[in-house]
Amino acid sequence: MFGAIAGDIIGSVFEGHPVKSKDFCLFSPASRYTDDTVLTLAVGEALLADRDYASNFRAFYRMFPDRDYGEGFRRWADSPEGRPCYSYGNGSAMRAGPIGWAFAALPEVLHEARHCAAVTHNHAEGIKGAQAVAAAVYLARKSYPKSAIKSYISNTFGYDLDRTLDQIRPDYAFDVSCAGSVPESIIAFLESCDFEDAVRNAISLGGDSDTLACMAGGIAQAYYRKIPEYIAVETNKRLDNDLRQIVELFNEKYGLR
């Protein structure tokens, strides 16, 4: 989960200011956590405390209201009806990583990712994106090779993972749909050699940078097992104490195993 948060913070300064290169500073004074971190931790805390996702999303939204939430999510969170908004956006996928850590079997991961997505993103693509990210995290933490992860995601969800970043990058633009960002994030992980490289790969596409890096970073942490100390230190500096405590509790319960 911490890898997703680090990716979000590193990518935050590039949303709206895209780069098409892997040569950039990882952190700056403007680096901050966004809604990706808040809602990822809302999922993690819901799993820890056995809370329902919808209530936790609203509670975290109210506690951290100024973190660049999408308009669709804001309308849902502010609505007394609480009906899903039939969204296919990547908000369902960027928050799904903790599910890949918390369950012992892949069918459970897929079931829970569907449930977590559907409270807001009940469009088939929104559900598929969440399941793909959660499944990739699960397979990565279970030490499946990249070839097996790629094959499973491609065959199960129909994502084209045969493209390379060099092929994608020139024409890639800001895209908040699951279909237009989840496979690209997984490719960023598949082409990486370590955690930092996965995050740089994702941001170098020049799209929805914080979310791309959040998804790629979450998978990369599960696969590579370790986040460089300097990235962990800079990430922790930018988290509120309450959020940092959720990370620590989640790691204690679900850490690498």
The 8 nearest C-alpha neighbors of each residue, nearest first, counted from 0:
[[1, 3, 2, 97, 217, 96, 4, 246],
 [2, 0, 4, 3, 5, 246, 217, 220],
 [3, 1, 217, 216, 5, 220, 0, 4],
 [2, 4, 217, 213, 216, 6, 0, 1],
 [3, 5, 1, 7, 36, 6, 2, 213],
 [6, 4, 2, 8, 7, 3, 234, 9],
 [7, 5, 213, 212, 3, 216, 9, 4],
 [6, 8, 209, 213, 4, 10, 5, 9],
 [7, 9, 32, 31, 11, 5, 10, 6],
 [10, 8, 6, 7, 25, 11, 26, 5],
 [9, 11, 209, 208, 7, 8, 13, 12],
 [10, 12, 209, 8, 13, 9, 14, 7],
 [13, 11, 10, 30, 14, 29, 9, 16],
 [12, 14, 16, 17, 10, 11, 208, 15],
 [15, 13, 208, 16, 207, 12, 11, 17],
 [14, 16, 17, 13, 12, 207, 206, 208],
 [17, 15, 13, 14, 18, 12, 205, 208],
 [18, 16, 205, 13, 15, 14, 206, 19],
 [17, 19, 205, 20, 203, 16, 13, 202],
 [20, 18, 203, 205, 204, 17, 168, 21],
 [19, 21, 203, 22, 18, 23, 204, 202],
 [20, 22, 203, 199, 23, 200, 19, 202],
 [23, 21, 20, 24, 199, 203, 18, 19],
 [22, 24, 21, 25, 20, 199, 18, 26],
 [25, 23, 26, 22, 27, 9, 21, 199],
 [24, 26, 9, 23, 27, 10, 230, 199],
 [27, 25, 24, 30, 9, 28, 233, 29],
 [26, 28, 29, 30, 25, 24, 12, 9],
 [29, 27, 30, 26, 31, 12, 237, 233],
 [28, 30, 27, 31, 12, 26, 11, 8],
 [31, 29, 27, 28, 8, 12, 26, 11],
 [32, 30, 8, 29, 11, 237, 33, 9],
 [31, 33, 8, 36, 7, 11, 237, 34],
 [34, 32, 66, 35, 36, 67, 31, 37],
 [33, 35, 37, 66, 36, 68, 67, 38],
 [36, 34, 33, 38, 37, 39, 93, 94],
 [35, 37, 39, 4, 34, 38, 33, 32],
 [38, 36, 34, 40, 39, 35, 41, 33],
 [37, 39, 41, 40, 35, 36, 94, 34],
 [40, 38, 94, 36, 42, 41, 37, 35],
 [39, 41, 43, 42, 38, 37, 44, 36],
 [40, 42, 38, 44, 39, 43, 55, 56],
 [43, 41, 45, 39, 40, 44, 38, 46],
 [44, 42, 40, 46, 41, 45, 97, 47],
 [43, 45, 47, 41, 46, 42, 40, 48],
 [46, 44, 50, 42, 48, 49, 43, 47],
 [45, 47, 49, 43, 44, 48, 42, 50],
 [48, 46, 44, 45, 49, 43, 249, 50],
 [47, 49, 45, 50, 46, 44, 43, 51],
 [50, 48, 46, 45, 47, 51, 44, 52],
 [51, 49, 45, 48, 52, 46, 55, 54],
 [50, 52, 53, 54, 45, 55, 49, 46],
 [51, 53, 55, 54, 56, 45, 115, 50],
 [52, 54, 56, 55, 51, 118, 57, 119],
 [55, 53, 57, 56, 52, 51, 58, 50],
 [54, 56, 58, 52, 57, 53, 41, 59],
 [57, 55, 53, 59, 58, 54, 41, 52],
 [56, 58, 60, 54, 55, 76, 59, 61],
 [57, 59, 55, 61, 60, 56, 54, 62],
 [60, 58, 62, 56, 61, 57, 63, 55],
 [61, 59, 57, 63, 64, 58, 62, 56],
 [60, 62, 58, 64, 59, 63, 57, 56],
 [61, 63, 59, 60, 64, 58, 57, 65],
 [64, 62, 60, 61, 65, 59, 66, 37],
 [63, 65, 60, 61, 66, 62, 59, 68],
 [66, 64, 63, 67, 68, 33, 34, 60],
 [65, 67, 33, 34, 68, 64, 63, 32],
 [68, 66, 34, 65, 33, 69, 64, 35],
 [69, 67, 34, 66, 73, 70, 72, 65],
 [68, 70, 72, 71, 73, 67, 90, 34],
 [69, 71, 73, 72, 74, 68, 75, 67],
 [70, 72, 74, 73, 69, 75, 84, 86],
 [71, 73, 75, 69, 74, 70, 76, 68],
 [74, 72, 70, 76, 75, 71, 77, 69],
 [73, 75, 77, 71, 72, 76, 78, 70],
 [74, 76, 72, 78, 73, 77, 81, 71],
 [77, 75, 73, 57, 74, 78, 72, 81],
 [76, 78, 74, 75, 73, 79, 57, 81],
 [77, 79, 75, 80, 76, 81, 74, 82],
 [78, 80, 81, 77, 76, 75, 82, 74],
 [81, 79, 78, 82, 75, 77, 83, 76],
 [82, 80, 79, 78, 75, 83, 76, 53],
 [81, 83, 80, 84, 75, 119, 118, 78],
 [84, 82, 119, 118, 85, 120, 121, 81],
 [83, 85, 86, 119, 120, 82, 121, 75],
 [86, 84, 122, 121, 120, 83, 87, 119],
 [85, 87, 120, 122, 84, 88, 125, 121],
 [86, 88, 125, 124, 122, 176, 177, 120],
 [89, 87, 176, 177, 86, 175, 90, 125],
 [88, 90, 177, 92, 176, 91, 175, 93],
 [91, 89, 93, 92, 88, 94, 35, 120],
 [90, 92, 116, 89, 129, 93, 125, 94],
 [93, 91, 129, 89, 128, 95, 94, 90],
 [92, 94, 214, 90, 95, 91, 210, 89],
 [93, 95, 39, 92, 38, 96, 91, 35],
 [96, 94, 92, 133, 129, 93, 97, 98],
 [95, 97, 133, 98, 99, 94, 217, 0],
 [98, 96, 100, 99, 0, 43, 95, 101],
 [99, 97, 101, 100, 96, 95, 133, 108],
 [98, 100, 137, 133, 136, 97, 96, 101],
 [101, 99, 97, 98, 102, 137, 253, 136],
 [100, 102, 98, 99, 253, 97, 103, 46],
 [103, 101, 104, 108, 100, 107, 99, 98],
 [102, 104, 101, 105, 107, 108, 100, 137],
 [105, 103, 107, 106, 102, 108, 137, 109],
 [104, 106, 108, 107, 109, 134, 103, 137],
 [107, 105, 109, 108, 104, 110, 111, 103],
 [108, 106, 110, 105, 109, 104, 111, 102],
 [109, 107, 105, 111, 106, 110, 102, 99],
 [108, 110, 112, 106, 130, 107, 111, 113],
 [109, 111, 107, 113, 108, 112, 106, 114],
 [112, 110, 114, 108, 113, 109, 115, 107],
 [113, 111, 115, 130, 109, 114, 110, 129],
 [114, 112, 116, 110, 111, 126, 115, 117],
 [113, 115, 111, 117, 112, 116, 110, 118],
 [116, 114, 112, 113, 117, 111, 118, 52],
 [117, 115, 91, 120, 113, 126, 114, 118],
 [116, 118, 121, 120, 119, 114, 115, 113],
 [117, 119, 83, 116, 115, 53, 120, 121],
 [118, 120, 83, 117, 84, 121, 116, 85],
 [121, 119, 86, 117, 116, 85, 125, 122],
 [120, 122, 117, 85, 119, 83, 86, 123],
 [121, 123, 85, 125, 86, 87, 124, 120],
 [124, 122, 126, 125, 127, 121, 87, 120],
 [123, 125, 127, 87, 126, 122, 128, 177],
 [126, 124, 87, 122, 120, 128, 123, 127],
 [125, 127, 123, 129, 113, 124, 116, 128],
 [128, 126, 124, 130, 129, 125, 123, 131],
 [129, 127, 92, 131, 177, 125, 130, 126],
 [130, 128, 92, 126, 91, 132, 131, 127],
 [129, 131, 127, 112, 133, 109, 128, 132],
 [132, 130, 128, 134, 129, 133, 135, 127],
 [131, 133, 135, 129, 134, 130, 92, 96],
 [132, 134, 99, 96, 130, 136, 95, 135],
 [135, 133, 137, 131, 136, 132, 130, 99],
 [134, 136, 132, 138, 137, 133, 139, 131],
 [137, 135, 218, 99, 139, 133, 134, 138],
 [136, 138, 99, 134, 140, 135, 139, 100],
 [139, 137, 141, 135, 143, 140, 136, 134],
 [140, 138, 222, 136, 142, 221, 141, 137],
 [141, 139, 221, 142, 137, 222, 138, 136],
 [140, 142, 138, 139, 143, 137, 256, 222],
 [143, 141, 139, 140, 144, 138, 222, 221],
 [142, 144, 138, 139, 141, 147, 145, 148],
 [145, 143, 146, 147, 142, 148, 139, 138],
 [144, 146, 148, 147, 149, 189, 143, 139],
 [145, 147, 149, 144, 148, 150, 143, 189],
 [146, 148, 150, 144, 145, 149, 151, 143],
 [149, 147, 145, 151, 150, 146, 152, 138],
 [150, 148, 146, 152, 147, 151, 153, 145],
 [149, 151, 147, 153, 148, 152, 154, 146],
 [150, 152, 148, 154, 153, 149, 155, 147],
 [153, 151, 155, 149, 154, 150, 156, 148],
 [154, 152, 158, 157, 150, 151, 156, 155],
 [153, 155, 151, 152, 157, 156, 150, 158],
 [156, 154, 152, 153, 151, 157, 158, 150],
 [155, 157, 158, 153, 152, 154, 127, 131],
 [156, 158, 153, 154, 155, 159, 152, 160],
 [157, 159, 153, 156, 182, 160, 152, 154],
 [160, 158, 161, 153, 157, 162, 182, 183],
 [159, 161, 162, 158, 186, 182, 153, 149],
 [162, 160, 159, 163, 186, 149, 153, 158],
 [163, 161, 160, 166, 164, 159, 167, 186],
 [164, 162, 166, 165, 167, 161, 186, 160],
 [163, 165, 167, 166, 168, 162, 187, 186],
 [166, 164, 163, 168, 167, 169, 162, 204],
 [165, 167, 163, 164, 168, 162, 169, 170],
 [168, 166, 164, 165, 171, 169, 163, 170],
 [167, 169, 204, 171, 165, 164, 170, 166],
 [170, 168, 171, 167, 166, 165, 19, 204],
 [171, 169, 168, 167, 172, 166, 204, 205],
 [170, 172, 168, 169, 167, 204, 206, 205],
 [171, 173, 206, 174, 205, 170, 204, 207],
 [174, 172, 206, 207, 175, 205, 171, 208],
 [173, 175, 176, 179, 172, 207, 206, 180],
 [176, 174, 88, 89, 207, 177, 180, 173],
 [177, 175, 88, 179, 89, 178, 174, 87],
 [176, 178, 89, 181, 128, 180, 88, 179],
 [177, 179, 176, 180, 181, 124, 182, 128],
 [178, 180, 176, 177, 174, 181, 175, 182],
 [179, 181, 183, 177, 182, 178, 184, 176],
 [180, 182, 184, 177, 183, 178, 128, 185],
 [183, 181, 185, 184, 180, 158, 186, 160],
 [184, 182, 186, 180, 181, 185, 187, 179],
 [185, 183, 187, 215, 181, 211, 186, 182],
 [184, 186, 182, 188, 187, 183, 215, 189],
 [185, 187, 189, 183, 188, 184, 190, 160],
 [188, 186, 184, 200, 201, 185, 190, 197],
 [187, 189, 197, 185, 191, 186, 215, 190],
 [188, 190, 186, 187, 191, 185, 145, 149],
 [191, 189, 187, 188, 186, 192, 197, 200],
 [192, 190, 197, 188, 196, 189, 193, 187],
 [191, 193, 196, 190, 194, 197, 195, 188],
 [194, 192, 196, 195, 191, 223, 197, 219],
 [195, 193, 197, 219, 196, 226, 220, 223],
 [194, 196, 198, 197, 193, 199, 227, 226],
 [195, 197, 199, 191, 193, 194, 198, 200],
 [198, 196, 191, 188, 200, 194, 195, 199],
 [199, 197, 212, 201, 195, 200, 196, 216],
 [200, 198, 196, 21, 202, 201, 197, 203],
 [201, 199, 197, 187, 203, 198, 202, 196],
 [202, 200, 187, 212, 198, 199, 203, 211],
 [201, 203, 208, 199, 204, 200, 205, 212],
 [204, 202, 19, 20, 200, 21, 205, 201],
 [205, 203, 168, 202, 19, 206, 201, 171],
 [206, 204, 17, 18, 203, 19, 202, 208],
 [205, 207, 173, 172, 208, 204, 174, 17],
 [208, 206, 173, 14, 210, 209, 211, 174],
 [207, 209, 10, 202, 211, 14, 206, 210],
 [210, 208, 10, 7, 11, 212, 211, 213],
 [211, 209, 213, 212, 208, 207, 93, 7],
 [210, 212, 208, 184, 214, 213, 201, 209],
 [213, 211, 6, 215, 198, 201, 209, 210],
 [214, 212, 3, 6, 7, 210, 216, 211],
 [213, 215, 217, 93, 211, 212, 216, 3],
 [214, 216, 184, 212, 218, 188, 217, 213],
 [217, 215, 3, 2, 219, 6, 213, 218],
 [216, 218, 3, 2, 214, 220, 219, 215],
 [217, 219, 136, 221, 215, 216, 220, 135],
 [220, 218, 216, 222, 194, 221, 217, 223],
 [221, 219, 2, 224, 223, 222, 217, 218],
 [220, 222, 140, 139, 218, 219, 224, 136],
 [221, 223, 139, 219, 220, 140, 224, 218],
 [224, 222, 220, 225, 219, 221, 193, 194],
 [225, 223, 220, 221, 222, 226, 255, 140],
 [226, 224, 223, 220, 227, 194, 221, 222],
 [225, 227, 194, 228, 231, 220, 230, 224],
 [228, 226, 230, 229, 231, 225, 195, 194],
 [227, 229, 231, 230, 232, 226, 233, 225],
 [228, 230, 232, 231, 227, 233, 226, 234],
 [231, 229, 233, 228, 227, 232, 234, 226],
 [230, 232, 228, 234, 229, 233, 235, 227],
 [233, 231, 229, 235, 234, 230, 228, 236],
 [234, 232, 236, 230, 235, 231, 229, 237],
 [233, 235, 231, 236, 232, 237, 5, 230],
 [234, 236, 232, 238, 237, 233, 231, 243],
 [237, 235, 233, 234, 238, 232, 239, 231],
 [236, 238, 235, 234, 31, 239, 233, 32],
 [239, 237, 235, 236, 243, 242, 240, 234],
 [240, 238, 242, 241, 243, 237, 236, 235],
 [239, 241, 243, 242, 244, 238, 245, 235],
 [242, 240, 244, 243, 239, 245, 238, 246],
 [243, 241, 245, 244, 239, 240, 238, 246],
 [242, 244, 240, 246, 245, 241, 238, 239],
 [243, 245, 247, 241, 242, 246, 240, 248],
 [246, 244, 248, 242, 247, 243, 249, 44],
 [245, 247, 249, 243, 244, 248, 250, 242],
 [246, 248, 244, 250, 245, 249, 251, 243],
 [249, 247, 251, 245, 250, 246, 244, 252],
 [248, 250, 246, 252, 251, 247, 253, 245],
 [249, 251, 254, 247, 253, 248, 252, 246],
 [252, 250, 248, 249, 254, 253, 247, 246],
 [253, 251, 249, 250, 254, 248, 47, 101],
 [252, 254, 250, 249, 101, 251, 100, 255],
 [255, 253, 250, 251, 252, 256, 249, 100],
 [254, 256, 253, 140, 224, 221, 250, 100],
 [255, 254, 140, 253, 141, 100, 142, 221]]
